[in-house]
């Protein structure tokens, strides 16, 4: 198990899958261990995935100061990983909440980013989040699913505060997996046994305190970040899922609009975890971008 040390002394772990040119991967959750990403639908056959366990998740140590779970406080962890790997520049893929960390990293270290792939990223760092209306609009796209009639009322109650838990950026971020089972299909393009198992593992893979602190608004300065990202010359891919409610494609496009050299793609039929819904489509599109 490879480790490196963050600037504040926290021991951080990463997992290596595949061979070839390295691709640093930042997981979402927020604050879910990288194990849930698997090999990103087979992307490890094309790139050497460097899957970072954010501080306090997976095999990484708990930090001495819980305030360092805040997204902007973890930017230098990513830079320390780059230095540890001995790379002049890094290609980065970030999923969901990890996209906020990736955007902050690109804004602070633009000359260290080779290519940047942002997968189903809500633009929290840019001052926008997915609304209840966003999520319910996307959910209604699933009306033909056999589980929709019972799942939709439970989902609506959960989002409006009448059910268990609260709405956060990523599925499984702040509640037990059992709270999600009745409407988990809305986060996946294919709601099958594999998806159910993936959802059921979320609770044990997630650091709840870290998840609550990650998106602290004090860690974001949207105008300053927009100005910084406008100077990022690295190629950027922003990929959204057609039936994802957090973010809907319209919201994800705002991420692409923040970069001067970005391309935008919508994966047909995909939810929040597009590499699980259609691995072949996902890998072809992402590898085609990464080259």
TAFEN-V769699 format. One record per residue. N is the residue number from 1. PSI is psi in whole degrees, 0 to 359 (999 if undefined). NEAR is the number of other C-alpha atoms within 12 Angstrom. Layout:
n:N psi:PSI near:NEAR
n:N psi:PSI near:NEAR
//
This chain:
n:1 psi:114 near:17
n:2 psi:141 near:20
n:3 psi:162 near:27
n:4 psi:171 near:30
n:5 psi:129 near:27
n:6 psi:163 near:30
n:7 psi:331 near:22
n:8 psi:8 near:22
n:9 psi:357 near:20
n:10 psi:133 near:29
n:11 psi:118 near:29
n:12 psi:146 near:34
n:13 psi:154 near:33
n:14 psi:158 near:37
n:15 psi:140 near:35
n:16 psi:127 near:28
n:17 psi:133 near:31
n:18 psi:183 near:21
n:19 psi:170 near:17
n:20 psi:200 near:16
n:21 psi:137 near:26
n:22 psi:145 near:34
n:23 psi:111 near:43
n:24 psi:130 near:42
n:25 psi:126 near:47
n:26 psi:117 near:50
n:27 psi:162 near:46
n:28 psi:221 near:49
n:29 psi:292 near:50
n:30 psi:152 near:49
n:31 psi:46 near:50
n:32 psi:139 near:45
n:33 psi:150 near:42
n:34 psi:346 near:41
n:35 psi:331 near:34
n:36 psi:346 near:38
n:37 psi:343 near:40
n:38 psi:227 near:25
n:39 psi:23 near:29
n:40 psi:49 near:41
n:41 psi:14 near:28
n:42 psi:6 near:26
n:43 psi:336 near:36
n:44 psi:345 near:30
n:45 psi:347 near:21
n:46 psi:332 near:24
n:47 psi:154 near:31
n:48 psi:107 near:27
n:49 psi:127 near:36
n:50 psi:94 near:42
n:51 psi:108 near:45
n:52 psi:131 near:47
n:53 psi:111 near:45
n:54 psi:156 near:53
n:55 psi:133 near:50
n:56 psi:8 near:37
n:57 psi:157 near:39
n:58 psi:234 near:29
n:59 psi:4 near:28
n:60 psi:151 near:31
n:61 psi:157 near:27
n:62 psi:137 near:27
n:63 psi:155 near:28
n:64 psi:328 near:15
n:65 psi:108 near:18
n:66 psi:341 near:24
n:67 psi:341 near:25
n:68 psi:0 near:32
n:69 psi:341 near:35
n:70 psi:141 near:36
n:71 psi:310 near:41
n:72 psi:337 near:34
n:73 psi:347 near:33
n:74 psi:357 near:41
n:75 psi:318 near:34
n:76 psi:345 near:31
n:77 psi:319 near:39
n:78 psi:318 near:49
n:79 psi:322 near:35
n:80 psi:325 near:30
n:81 psi:317 near:40
n:82 psi:313 near:32
n:83 psi:317 near:19
n:84 psi:321 near:25
n:85 psi:348 near:23
n:86 psi:32 near:13
n:87 psi:136 near:21
n:88 psi:318 near:18
n:89 psi:154 near:27
n:90 psi:140 near:37
n:91 psi:138 near:40
n:92 psi:135 near:46
n:93 psi:131 near:49
n:94 psi:138 near:45
n:95 psi:132 near:48
n:96 psi:239 near:50
n:97 psi:332 near:44
n:98 psi:340 near:50
n:99 psi:326 near:47
n:100 psi:318 near:49
n:101 psi:318 near:49
n:102 psi:320 near:49
n:103 psi:319 near:54
n:104 psi:322 near:40
n:105 psi:314 near:39
n:106 psi:323 near:44
n:107 psi:325 near:35
n:108 psi:327 near:28
n:109 psi:59 near:29
n:110 psi:329 near:31
n:111 psi:356 near:22
n:112 psi:359 near:28
n:113 psi:125 near:33
n:114 psi:291 near:30
n:115 psi:151 near:37
n:116 psi:120 near:47
n:117 psi:120 near:48
n:118 psi:115 near:50
n:119 psi:120 near:53
n:120 psi:61 near:55
n:121 psi:121 near:53
n:122 psi:133 near:49
n:123 psi:55 near:43
n:124 psi:314 near:42
n:125 psi:343 near:40
n:126 psi:9 near:35
n:127 psi:15 near:24
n:128 psi:143 near:27
n:129 psi:169 near:32
n:130 psi:130 near:33
n:131 psi:167 near:24
n:132 psi:318 near:25
n:133 psi:320 near:20
n:134 psi:310 near:28
n:135 psi:321 near:38
n:136 psi:325 near:34
n:137 psi:315 near:26
n:138 psi:321 near:36
n:139 psi:323 near:38
n:140 psi:345 near:25
n:141 psi:344 near:24
n:142 psi:18 near:32
n:143 psi:336 near:20
n:144 psi:355 near:12
n:145 psi:142 near:21
n:146 psi:338 near:13
n:147 psi:357 near:24
n:148 psi:316 near:24
n:149 psi:325 near:19
n:150 psi:329 near:19
n:151 psi:323 near:29
n:152 psi:313 near:30
n:153 psi:322 near:21
n:154 psi:321 near:28
n:155 psi:315 near:39
n:156 psi:318 near:32
n:157 psi:320 near:23
n:158 psi:317 near:27
n:159 psi:326 near:30
n:160 psi:5 near:20
n:161 psi:8 near:15
n:162 psi:350 near:14
n:163 psi:198 near:19
n:164 psi:145 near:23
n:165 psi:181 near:24
n:166 psi:158 near:25
n:167 psi:125 near:33
n:168 psi:186 near:35
n:169 psi:325 near:43
n:170 psi:149 near:46
n:171 psi:137 near:48
n:172 psi:16 near:41
n:173 psi:330 near:39
n:174 psi:16 near:33
n:175 psi:162 near:33
n:176 psi:150 near:23
n:177 psi:328 near:26
n:178 psi:333 near:21
n:179 psi:344 near:28
n:180 psi:346 near:38
n:181 psi:331 near:33
n:182 psi:337 near:28
n:183 psi:21 near:37
n:184 psi:337 near:40
n:185 psi:338 near:44
n:186 psi:349 near:45
n:187 psi:356 near:44
n:188 psi:141 near:39
n:189 psi:328 near:35
n:190 psi:112 near:31
n:191 psi:87 near:31
n:192 psi:187 near:21
n:193 psi:326 near:15
n:194 psi:318 near:18
n:195 psi:320 near:30
n:196 psi:319 near:26
n:197 psi:321 near:21
n:198 psi:317 near:31
n:199 psi:318 near:40
n:200 psi:334 near:26
n:201 psi:353 near:28
n:202 psi:318 near:38
n:203 psi:312 near:30
n:204 psi:342 near:25
n:205 psi:356 near:35
n:206 psi:139 near:38
n:207 psi:105 near:37
n:208 psi:321 near:27
n:209 psi:316 near:28
n:210 psi:319 near:34
n:211 psi:323 near:38
n:212 psi:327 near:30
n:213 psi:338 near:28
n:214 psi:311 near:43
n:215 psi:29 near:41
n:216 psi:122 near:24
n:217 psi:336 near:20
n:218 psi:342 near:17
n:219 psi:356 near:27
n:220 psi:141 near:28
n:221 psi:84 near:24
n:222 psi:314 near:24
n:223 psi:318 near:16
n:224 psi:321 near:20
n:225 psi:319 near:33
n:226 psi:318 near:28
n:227 psi:320 near:20
n:228 psi:317 near:25
n:229 psi:334 near:36
n:230 psi:344 near:25
n:231 psi:0 near:21
n:232 psi:119 near:31
n:233 psi:350 near:23
n:234 psi:144 near:31
n:235 psi:141 near:28
n:236 psi:136 near:40
n:237 psi:127 near:40
n:238 psi:119 near:44
n:239 psi:128 near:48
n:240 psi:158 near:44
n:241 psi:136 near:45
n:242 psi:323 near:35
n:243 psi:14 near:37
n:244 psi:137 near:48
n:245 psi:349 near:46
n:246 psi:78 near:45
n:247 psi:152 near:50
n:248 psi:157 near:41
n:249 psi:324 near:37
n:250 psi:324 near:32
n:251 psi:320 near:35
n:252 psi:328 near:40
n:253 psi:333 near:30
n:254 psi:330 near:31
n:255 psi:313 near:47
n:256 psi:323 near:38
n:257 psi:342 near:22
n:258 psi:347 near:34
n:259 psi:145 near:33
n:260 psi:343 near:20
n:261 psi:58 near:22
n:262 psi:148 near:28
n:263 psi:151 near:30
n:264 psi:137 near:32
n:265 psi:147 near:30
n:266 psi:121 near:33
n:267 psi:120 near:34
n:268 psi:134 near:25
n:269 psi:5 near:30
n:270 psi:149 near:39
n:271 psi:221 near:44
n:272 psi:344 near:50
n:273 psi:72 near:48
n:274 psi:334 near:40
n:275 psi:342 near:38
n:276 psi:331 near:37
n:277 psi:319 near:31
n:278 psi:83 near:26
n:279 psi:320 near:27
n:280 psi:312 near:21
n:281 psi:313 near:26
n:282 psi:311 near:34
n:283 psi:318 near:30
n:284 psi:317 near:21
n:285 psi:316 near:29
n:286 psi:316 near:41
n:287 psi:326 near:29
n:288 psi:326 near:18
n:289 psi:314 near:27
n:290 psi:328 near:28
n:291 psi:999 near:21
//
